[in-house]
Amino acid sequence: PPKSLSYPLNDSATFRDLLLFEERLKTTAASLQKRKSRYQLFLVHLLLMTLLLLTEILLPRESSLLLIPYRLLLLRFIPSTDPPQSLPPILPTTLLFVCVVTLILFFASGMYSEKIGYANKYVPHANRALRSFNMLLNVRKPKLIFSSRVDKNFRESYERHRNTFERKREERARLQRSMT
């Protein structure tokens, strides 16, 4: 016997719930991407600092890149007529040690996979879960897309409902901006 297909109710309550669900998926994906960007920036800065400090240790002490800021700090806080000609050797070594330990801990603690890796996996993971409901989250043009297996009338009605919602949201935002 053929299976009877059941479609979601084609009413505003269903559309409202779907819109809330879609908004939650989109805001979660956006916040994860934003967090990912912040941690990637932190990682790049940490790598650059490590590279800078490594060159600082390998190059002669007189050609130090950190010597100028070091002199300025010393002259500002400890005024003297005699600025140093080189950095204390322990300073770049200690700073390099701190950077390398921080870098190791960033990966060893799972911070990389938690903050950067998870953001990369969120949308594919959500789409695997949504597939059984004949839906897909498209993040390039952020919206929930229904499979062709979903009734065409339902898809079109939901699109109209979403467009109306987006238009009202834009009007509210425009009104809010004009009031400020």
Residue frames as qw, qx, qy, qz and C-alpha x, y, z in Angstrom:
[[0.000, 0.887, 0.461, 0.000, 0.00, 0.00, 0.00],
 [0.388, 0.561, -0.045, 0.730, 1.31, 3.47, -0.84],
 [0.357, -0.362, -0.473, 0.720, 2.34, 5.66, 2.05],
 [0.042, 0.908, 0.379, 0.176, 0.21, 8.70, 2.60],
 [0.446, 0.276, -0.155, 0.838, 2.27, 11.83, 2.51],
 [0.290, -0.829, -0.427, 0.215, 1.74, 14.30, 5.29],
 [0.357, 0.536, 0.010, 0.765, 2.53, 17.94, 4.79],
 [0.201, -0.251, -0.488, 0.811, 2.88, 20.61, 7.45],
 [0.130, 0.790, 0.563, -0.204, -0.12, 22.81, 7.98],
 [0.358, 0.393, 0.280, 0.799, -0.22, 25.68, 5.56],
 [0.259, -0.883, -0.374, -0.114, -1.06, 28.34, 8.17],
 [0.109, 0.856, -0.231, 0.449, 0.50, 31.42, 9.74],
 [0.692, -0.643, 0.303, -0.129, 1.33, 29.66, 13.05],
 [0.927, 0.038, 0.226, 0.298, 3.45, 27.10, 11.18],
 [0.527, 0.686, 0.004, 0.502, 5.13, 29.85, 9.16],
 [0.260, -0.878, 0.224, -0.334, 5.81, 31.89, 12.30],
 [0.836, -0.446, 0.314, 0.059, 7.42, 28.88, 13.98],
 [0.841, 0.299, 0.186, 0.410, 9.49, 28.17, 10.88],
 [0.249, 0.850, -0.081, 0.457, 10.60, 31.81, 10.72],
 [0.516, -0.781, 0.301, -0.182, 11.67, 31.69, 14.36],
 [0.915, -0.153, 0.312, 0.207, 13.54, 28.46, 13.70],
 [0.675, 0.574, 0.112, 0.450, 15.19, 29.92, 10.60],
 [0.029, -0.912, 0.174, -0.370, 16.20, 33.09, 12.47],
 [0.721, -0.609, 0.330, -0.020, 17.72, 31.00, 15.25],
 [0.891, 0.116, 0.265, 0.349, 19.75, 28.97, 12.77],
 [0.468, 0.741, 0.040, 0.481, 20.94, 32.10, 10.95],
 [0.243, -0.893, 0.231, -0.298, 21.88, 34.01, 14.12],
 [0.837, -0.427, 0.323, 0.114, 23.73, 31.01, 15.51],
 [0.810, 0.324, 0.209, 0.441, 25.66, 30.57, 12.26],
 [0.240, 0.852, -0.035, 0.464, 26.47, 34.30, 12.14],
 [0.475, -0.818, 0.270, -0.178, 27.61, 34.45, 15.77],
 [0.898, -0.203, 0.302, 0.248, 29.80, 31.38, 15.29],
 [0.662, 0.547, 0.128, 0.496, 31.39, 32.96, 12.22],
 [0.052, -0.912, 0.131, -0.385, 32.00, 36.19, 14.13],
 [0.711, -0.628, 0.317, -0.018, 33.57, 34.29, 17.02],
 [0.895, 0.139, 0.238, 0.351, 35.64, 32.29, 14.55],
 [0.428, 0.772, -0.006, 0.470, 36.97, 35.52, 13.02],
 [0.340, -0.869, 0.253, -0.254, 37.98, 36.88, 16.43],
 [0.823, -0.408, 0.380, 0.108, 39.87, 33.72, 17.33],
 [0.800, 0.406, 0.181, 0.403, 41.52, 33.54, 13.92],
 [0.162, 0.890, -0.130, 0.406, 42.70, 37.11, 14.41],
 [0.598, -0.713, 0.346, -0.116, 44.06, 36.15, 17.83],
 [0.915, -0.051, 0.322, 0.237, 45.83, 33.14, 16.32],
 [0.609, 0.661, 0.059, 0.435, 47.37, 35.23, 13.52],
 [0.125, -0.903, 0.246, -0.330, 48.60, 37.81, 16.04],
 [0.775, -0.513, 0.368, -0.002, 50.06, 35.07, 18.20],
 [0.879, 0.218, 0.250, 0.342, 51.85, 33.51, 15.23],
 [0.383, 0.813, -0.040, 0.437, 53.19, 36.90, 14.10],
 [0.392, -0.837, 0.312, -0.222, 54.44, 37.67, 17.60],
 [0.890, -0.256, 0.346, 0.152, 56.13, 34.28, 17.76],
 [0.747, 0.486, 0.159, 0.426, 57.79, 34.89, 14.41],
 [0.088, 0.907, -0.135, 0.390, 58.88, 38.40, 15.42],
 [0.584, -0.716, 0.364, -0.121, 60.33, 37.19, 18.70],
 [0.924, 0.002, 0.286, 0.254, 62.08, 34.31, 16.98],
 [0.572, 0.655, 0.021, 0.493, 63.77, 36.71, 14.56],
 [0.245, -0.900, 0.195, -0.304, 64.55, 38.93, 17.54],
 [0.787, -0.497, 0.361, 0.063, 66.47, 36.09, 19.16],
 [0.864, 0.196, 0.299, 0.354, 68.21, 34.92, 15.99],
 [0.401, 0.799, 0.005, 0.448, 69.34, 38.36, 14.77],
 [0.471, 0.122, -0.410, 0.771, 72.17, 40.29, 16.47],
 [0.255, -0.659, -0.575, 0.413, 71.00, 42.18, 19.55],
 [0.157, -0.381, 0.056, 0.909, 72.07, 45.53, 18.10],
 [0.193, -0.035, -0.558, -0.806, 69.69, 45.19, 15.12],
 [0.046, 0.341, 0.879, -0.331, 66.72, 44.50, 17.36],
 [0.136, -0.493, -0.535, -0.672, 63.22, 45.44, 16.22],
 [0.502, -0.711, -0.491, -0.013, 62.03, 45.72, 19.79],
 [0.536, -0.140, -0.242, 0.797, 64.85, 48.00, 20.86],
 [0.005, -0.349, -0.149, -0.925, 63.11, 51.24, 19.80],
 [0.558, -0.598, -0.332, -0.470, 59.89, 50.65, 21.76],
 [0.765, -0.366, -0.390, 0.359, 61.98, 49.35, 24.67],
 [0.393, 0.069, -0.138, 0.906, 64.06, 52.56, 24.72],
 [0.224, -0.473, -0.224, -0.822, 60.96, 54.73, 24.52],
 [0.702, -0.556, -0.409, -0.173, 59.34, 52.91, 27.43],
 [0.696, -0.261, -0.320, 0.588, 62.47, 53.17, 29.54],
 [0.227, 0.191, -0.015, 0.955, 62.90, 56.87, 28.79],
 [0.389, -0.541, -0.327, -0.670, 59.25, 57.52, 29.57],
 [0.759, -0.570, -0.278, -0.147, 59.12, 55.70, 32.89],
 [0.733, -0.501, 0.034, 0.458, 62.76, 55.87, 34.00],
 [0.358, 0.927, -0.075, 0.082, 64.20, 59.09, 32.61],
 [0.698, -0.470, 0.291, 0.456, 67.90, 58.78, 32.04],
 [0.233, 0.817, -0.324, -0.416, 70.45, 60.26, 29.70],
 [0.086, -0.428, 0.873, 0.216, 71.83, 56.88, 28.84],
 [0.851, 0.174, 0.005, -0.496, 69.44, 54.84, 26.59],
 [0.737, -0.237, 0.626, 0.096, 70.30, 51.13, 26.33],
 [0.201, 0.534, -0.624, -0.534, 72.12, 49.92, 23.22],
 [0.411, 0.029, -0.866, -0.286, 70.54, 46.47, 23.27],
 [0.751, -0.397, -0.150, -0.507, 67.70, 44.55, 24.87],
 [0.446, -0.441, 0.739, -0.247, 68.35, 42.38, 27.87],
 [0.278, 0.200, -0.877, -0.338, 68.71, 38.88, 26.39],
 [0.101, 0.197, 0.920, -0.322, 66.14, 37.42, 28.76],
 [0.389, 0.392, 0.231, -0.801, 63.34, 39.70, 27.51],
 [0.588, 0.322, -0.442, -0.596, 62.78, 38.33, 23.97],
 [0.288, 0.118, -0.950, 0.028, 63.48, 34.79, 25.17],
 [0.157, 0.224, 0.762, -0.587, 60.86, 35.07, 27.91],
 [0.501, 0.402, 0.061, -0.764, 58.32, 36.66, 25.58],
 [0.492, 0.289, -0.713, -0.408, 58.94, 33.94, 22.98],
 [0.110, -0.017, -0.960, 0.257, 58.46, 31.28, 25.65],
 [0.333, 0.328, 0.528, -0.709, 55.14, 32.85, 26.67],
 [0.543, 0.413, -0.261, -0.683, 53.97, 33.03, 23.04],
 [0.403, 0.218, -0.864, -0.206, 54.95, 29.43, 22.28],
 [0.034, 0.133, 0.895, -0.425, 53.31, 28.12, 25.45],
 [0.440, 0.388, 0.289, -0.756, 50.15, 30.09, 24.63],
 [0.521, 0.378, -0.529, -0.553, 50.20, 28.71, 21.10],
 [0.260, 0.087, -0.961, 0.033, 50.61, 25.14, 22.34],
 [0.165, 0.252, 0.753, -0.585, 47.84, 25.59, 24.89],
 [0.475, 0.350, -0.067, -0.805, 45.56, 27.10, 22.26],
 [0.609, 0.218, -0.651, -0.397, 45.69, 23.84, 20.30],
 [0.282, 0.065, -0.923, 0.255, 46.16, 21.37, 23.17],
 [0.232, 0.161, 0.615, -0.736, 43.24, 22.70, 25.20],
 [0.247, 0.473, 0.828, 0.172, 40.90, 22.21, 22.27],
 [0.086, 0.665, 0.185, -0.718, 40.34, 25.94, 21.91],
 [0.086, 0.309, -0.592, -0.739, 41.08, 25.78, 18.18],
 [0.113, -0.216, -0.917, -0.316, 38.63, 22.98, 17.48],
 [0.040, -0.598, -0.703, 0.382, 36.02, 24.50, 19.79],
 [0.056, 0.723, 0.148, -0.672, 36.15, 28.10, 18.62],
 [0.193, 0.527, -0.494, -0.664, 37.33, 27.86, 15.01],
 [0.035, 0.062, -0.956, -0.285, 36.68, 24.28, 13.93],
 [0.196, 0.447, 0.815, -0.313, 33.13, 24.11, 15.27],
 [0.300, 0.638, 0.065, -0.706, 32.10, 27.21, 13.30],
 [0.221, 0.378, -0.711, -0.551, 33.21, 25.42, 10.13],
 [0.076, -0.089, -0.991, -0.065, 31.17, 22.33, 11.01],
 [0.289, 0.291, 0.552, -0.726, 27.95, 24.03, 12.19],
 [0.559, 0.390, -0.142, -0.718, 26.17, 24.54, 8.85],
 [0.474, 0.211, -0.808, -0.278, 27.01, 21.08, 7.41],
 [0.057, -0.088, -0.913, 0.394, 25.95, 19.52, 10.72],
 [0.390, 0.340, 0.374, -0.770, 22.70, 21.53, 10.75],
 [0.550, 0.355, -0.415, -0.632, 22.03, 20.57, 7.14],
 [0.293, 0.084, -0.952, -0.033, 22.49, 16.87, 7.92],
 [0.111, 0.270, 0.781, -0.552, 19.90, 17.22, 10.67],
 [0.414, 0.439, 0.110, -0.790, 17.56, 19.28, 8.47],
 [0.241, 0.222, -0.787, -0.523, 17.78, 16.84, 5.56],
 [0.026, -0.250, -0.964, 0.088, 15.33, 14.46, 7.23],
 [0.189, 0.641, 0.504, -0.547, 12.83, 17.34, 7.31],
 [0.522, 0.569, 0.479, 0.417, 13.44, 18.10, 3.62],
 [0.027, -0.999, -0.035, 0.032, 15.08, 21.41, 4.45],
 [0.742, 0.154, -0.043, 0.651, 18.47, 23.02, 3.93],
 [0.232, -0.890, -0.084, 0.383, 20.11, 26.08, 5.47],
 [0.626, 0.544, 0.123, 0.546, 21.73, 28.21, 2.80],
 [0.448, -0.687, -0.148, 0.553, 24.20, 30.65, 4.39],
 [0.380, 0.084, 0.337, 0.857, 25.33, 32.42, 1.22],
 [0.300, -0.361, -0.224, -0.854, 21.88, 33.99, 0.81],
 [0.030, -0.061, 0.851, -0.522, 20.81, 33.20, 4.39],
 [0.674, -0.035, 0.030, -0.737, 17.53, 31.39, 4.32],
 [0.543, -0.043, 0.822, -0.168, 15.91, 28.05, 4.86],
 [0.436, 0.304, -0.566, -0.630, 15.31, 26.18, 1.61],
 [0.777, 0.022, 0.506, -0.373, 12.79, 23.40, 1.21],
 [0.304, -0.127, 0.870, 0.366, 13.36, 20.30, -0.86],
 [0.391, 0.060, -0.505, -0.767, 11.28, 19.70, -3.97],
 [0.301, -0.231, -0.925, 0.018, 9.61, 16.92, -1.97],
 [0.037, 0.415, 0.543, -0.729, 7.81, 19.56, 0.09],
 [0.313, 0.710, 0.630, 0.037, 4.47, 20.65, -1.37],
 [0.357, 0.321, 0.233, 0.846, 4.93, 23.51, -3.84],
 [0.251, -0.783, -0.330, -0.463, 1.99, 25.47, -2.38],
 [0.673, -0.679, -0.164, 0.243, 3.56, 25.26, 1.08],
 [0.631, -0.091, 0.113, 0.762, 6.95, 26.44, -0.22],
 [0.156, 0.509, 0.307, 0.789, 5.42, 29.38, -2.10],
 [0.431, -0.805, -0.318, -0.256, 3.22, 30.35, 0.84],
 [0.707, -0.541, -0.096, 0.446, 6.19, 30.28, 3.18],
 [0.490, 0.152, 0.190, 0.837, 8.23, 32.42, 0.76],
 [0.096, -0.700, -0.317, -0.633, 5.42, 35.01, 0.68],
 [0.617, -0.752, -0.233, 0.013, 5.20, 34.93, 4.48],
 [0.707, -0.287, 0.013, 0.647, 8.99, 35.34, 4.80],
 [0.318, 0.378, 0.250, 0.832, 9.04, 38.22, 2.31],
 [0.312, -0.791, -0.300, -0.432, 6.24, 39.98, 4.21],
 [0.721, -0.621, -0.150, 0.269, 8.11, 39.46, 7.47],
 [0.624, -0.048, 0.110, 0.772, 11.36, 40.81, 5.99],
 [0.105, 0.592, 0.293, 0.743, 9.57, 43.84, 4.55],
 [0.486, -0.811, -0.243, -0.217, 7.94, 44.63, 7.92],
 [0.757, -0.434, -0.062, 0.485, 11.30, 44.18, 9.66],
 [0.469, 0.212, 0.180, 0.838, 12.96, 46.63, 7.26],
 [0.140, -0.737, -0.299, -0.590, 10.15, 49.14, 7.78],
 [0.652, -0.731, -0.189, 0.072, 10.54, 48.89, 11.58],
 [0.705, -0.220, 0.051, 0.672, 14.30, 49.33, 11.28],
 [0.267, 0.455, 0.258, 0.809, 13.86, 52.34, 8.98],
 [0.364, -0.803, -0.281, -0.379, 11.34, 53.85, 11.39],
 [0.746, -0.573, -0.119, 0.318, 13.69, 53.20, 14.31],
 [0.595, 0.027, 0.121, 0.794, 16.59, 54.88, 12.49],
 [0.060, 0.623, 0.284, 0.727, 14.48, 57.90, 11.61],
 [0.530, -0.795, -0.260, -0.142, 13.51, 58.33, 15.29],
 [0.727, -0.487, -0.012, 0.483, 17.14, 58.48, 16.42]]
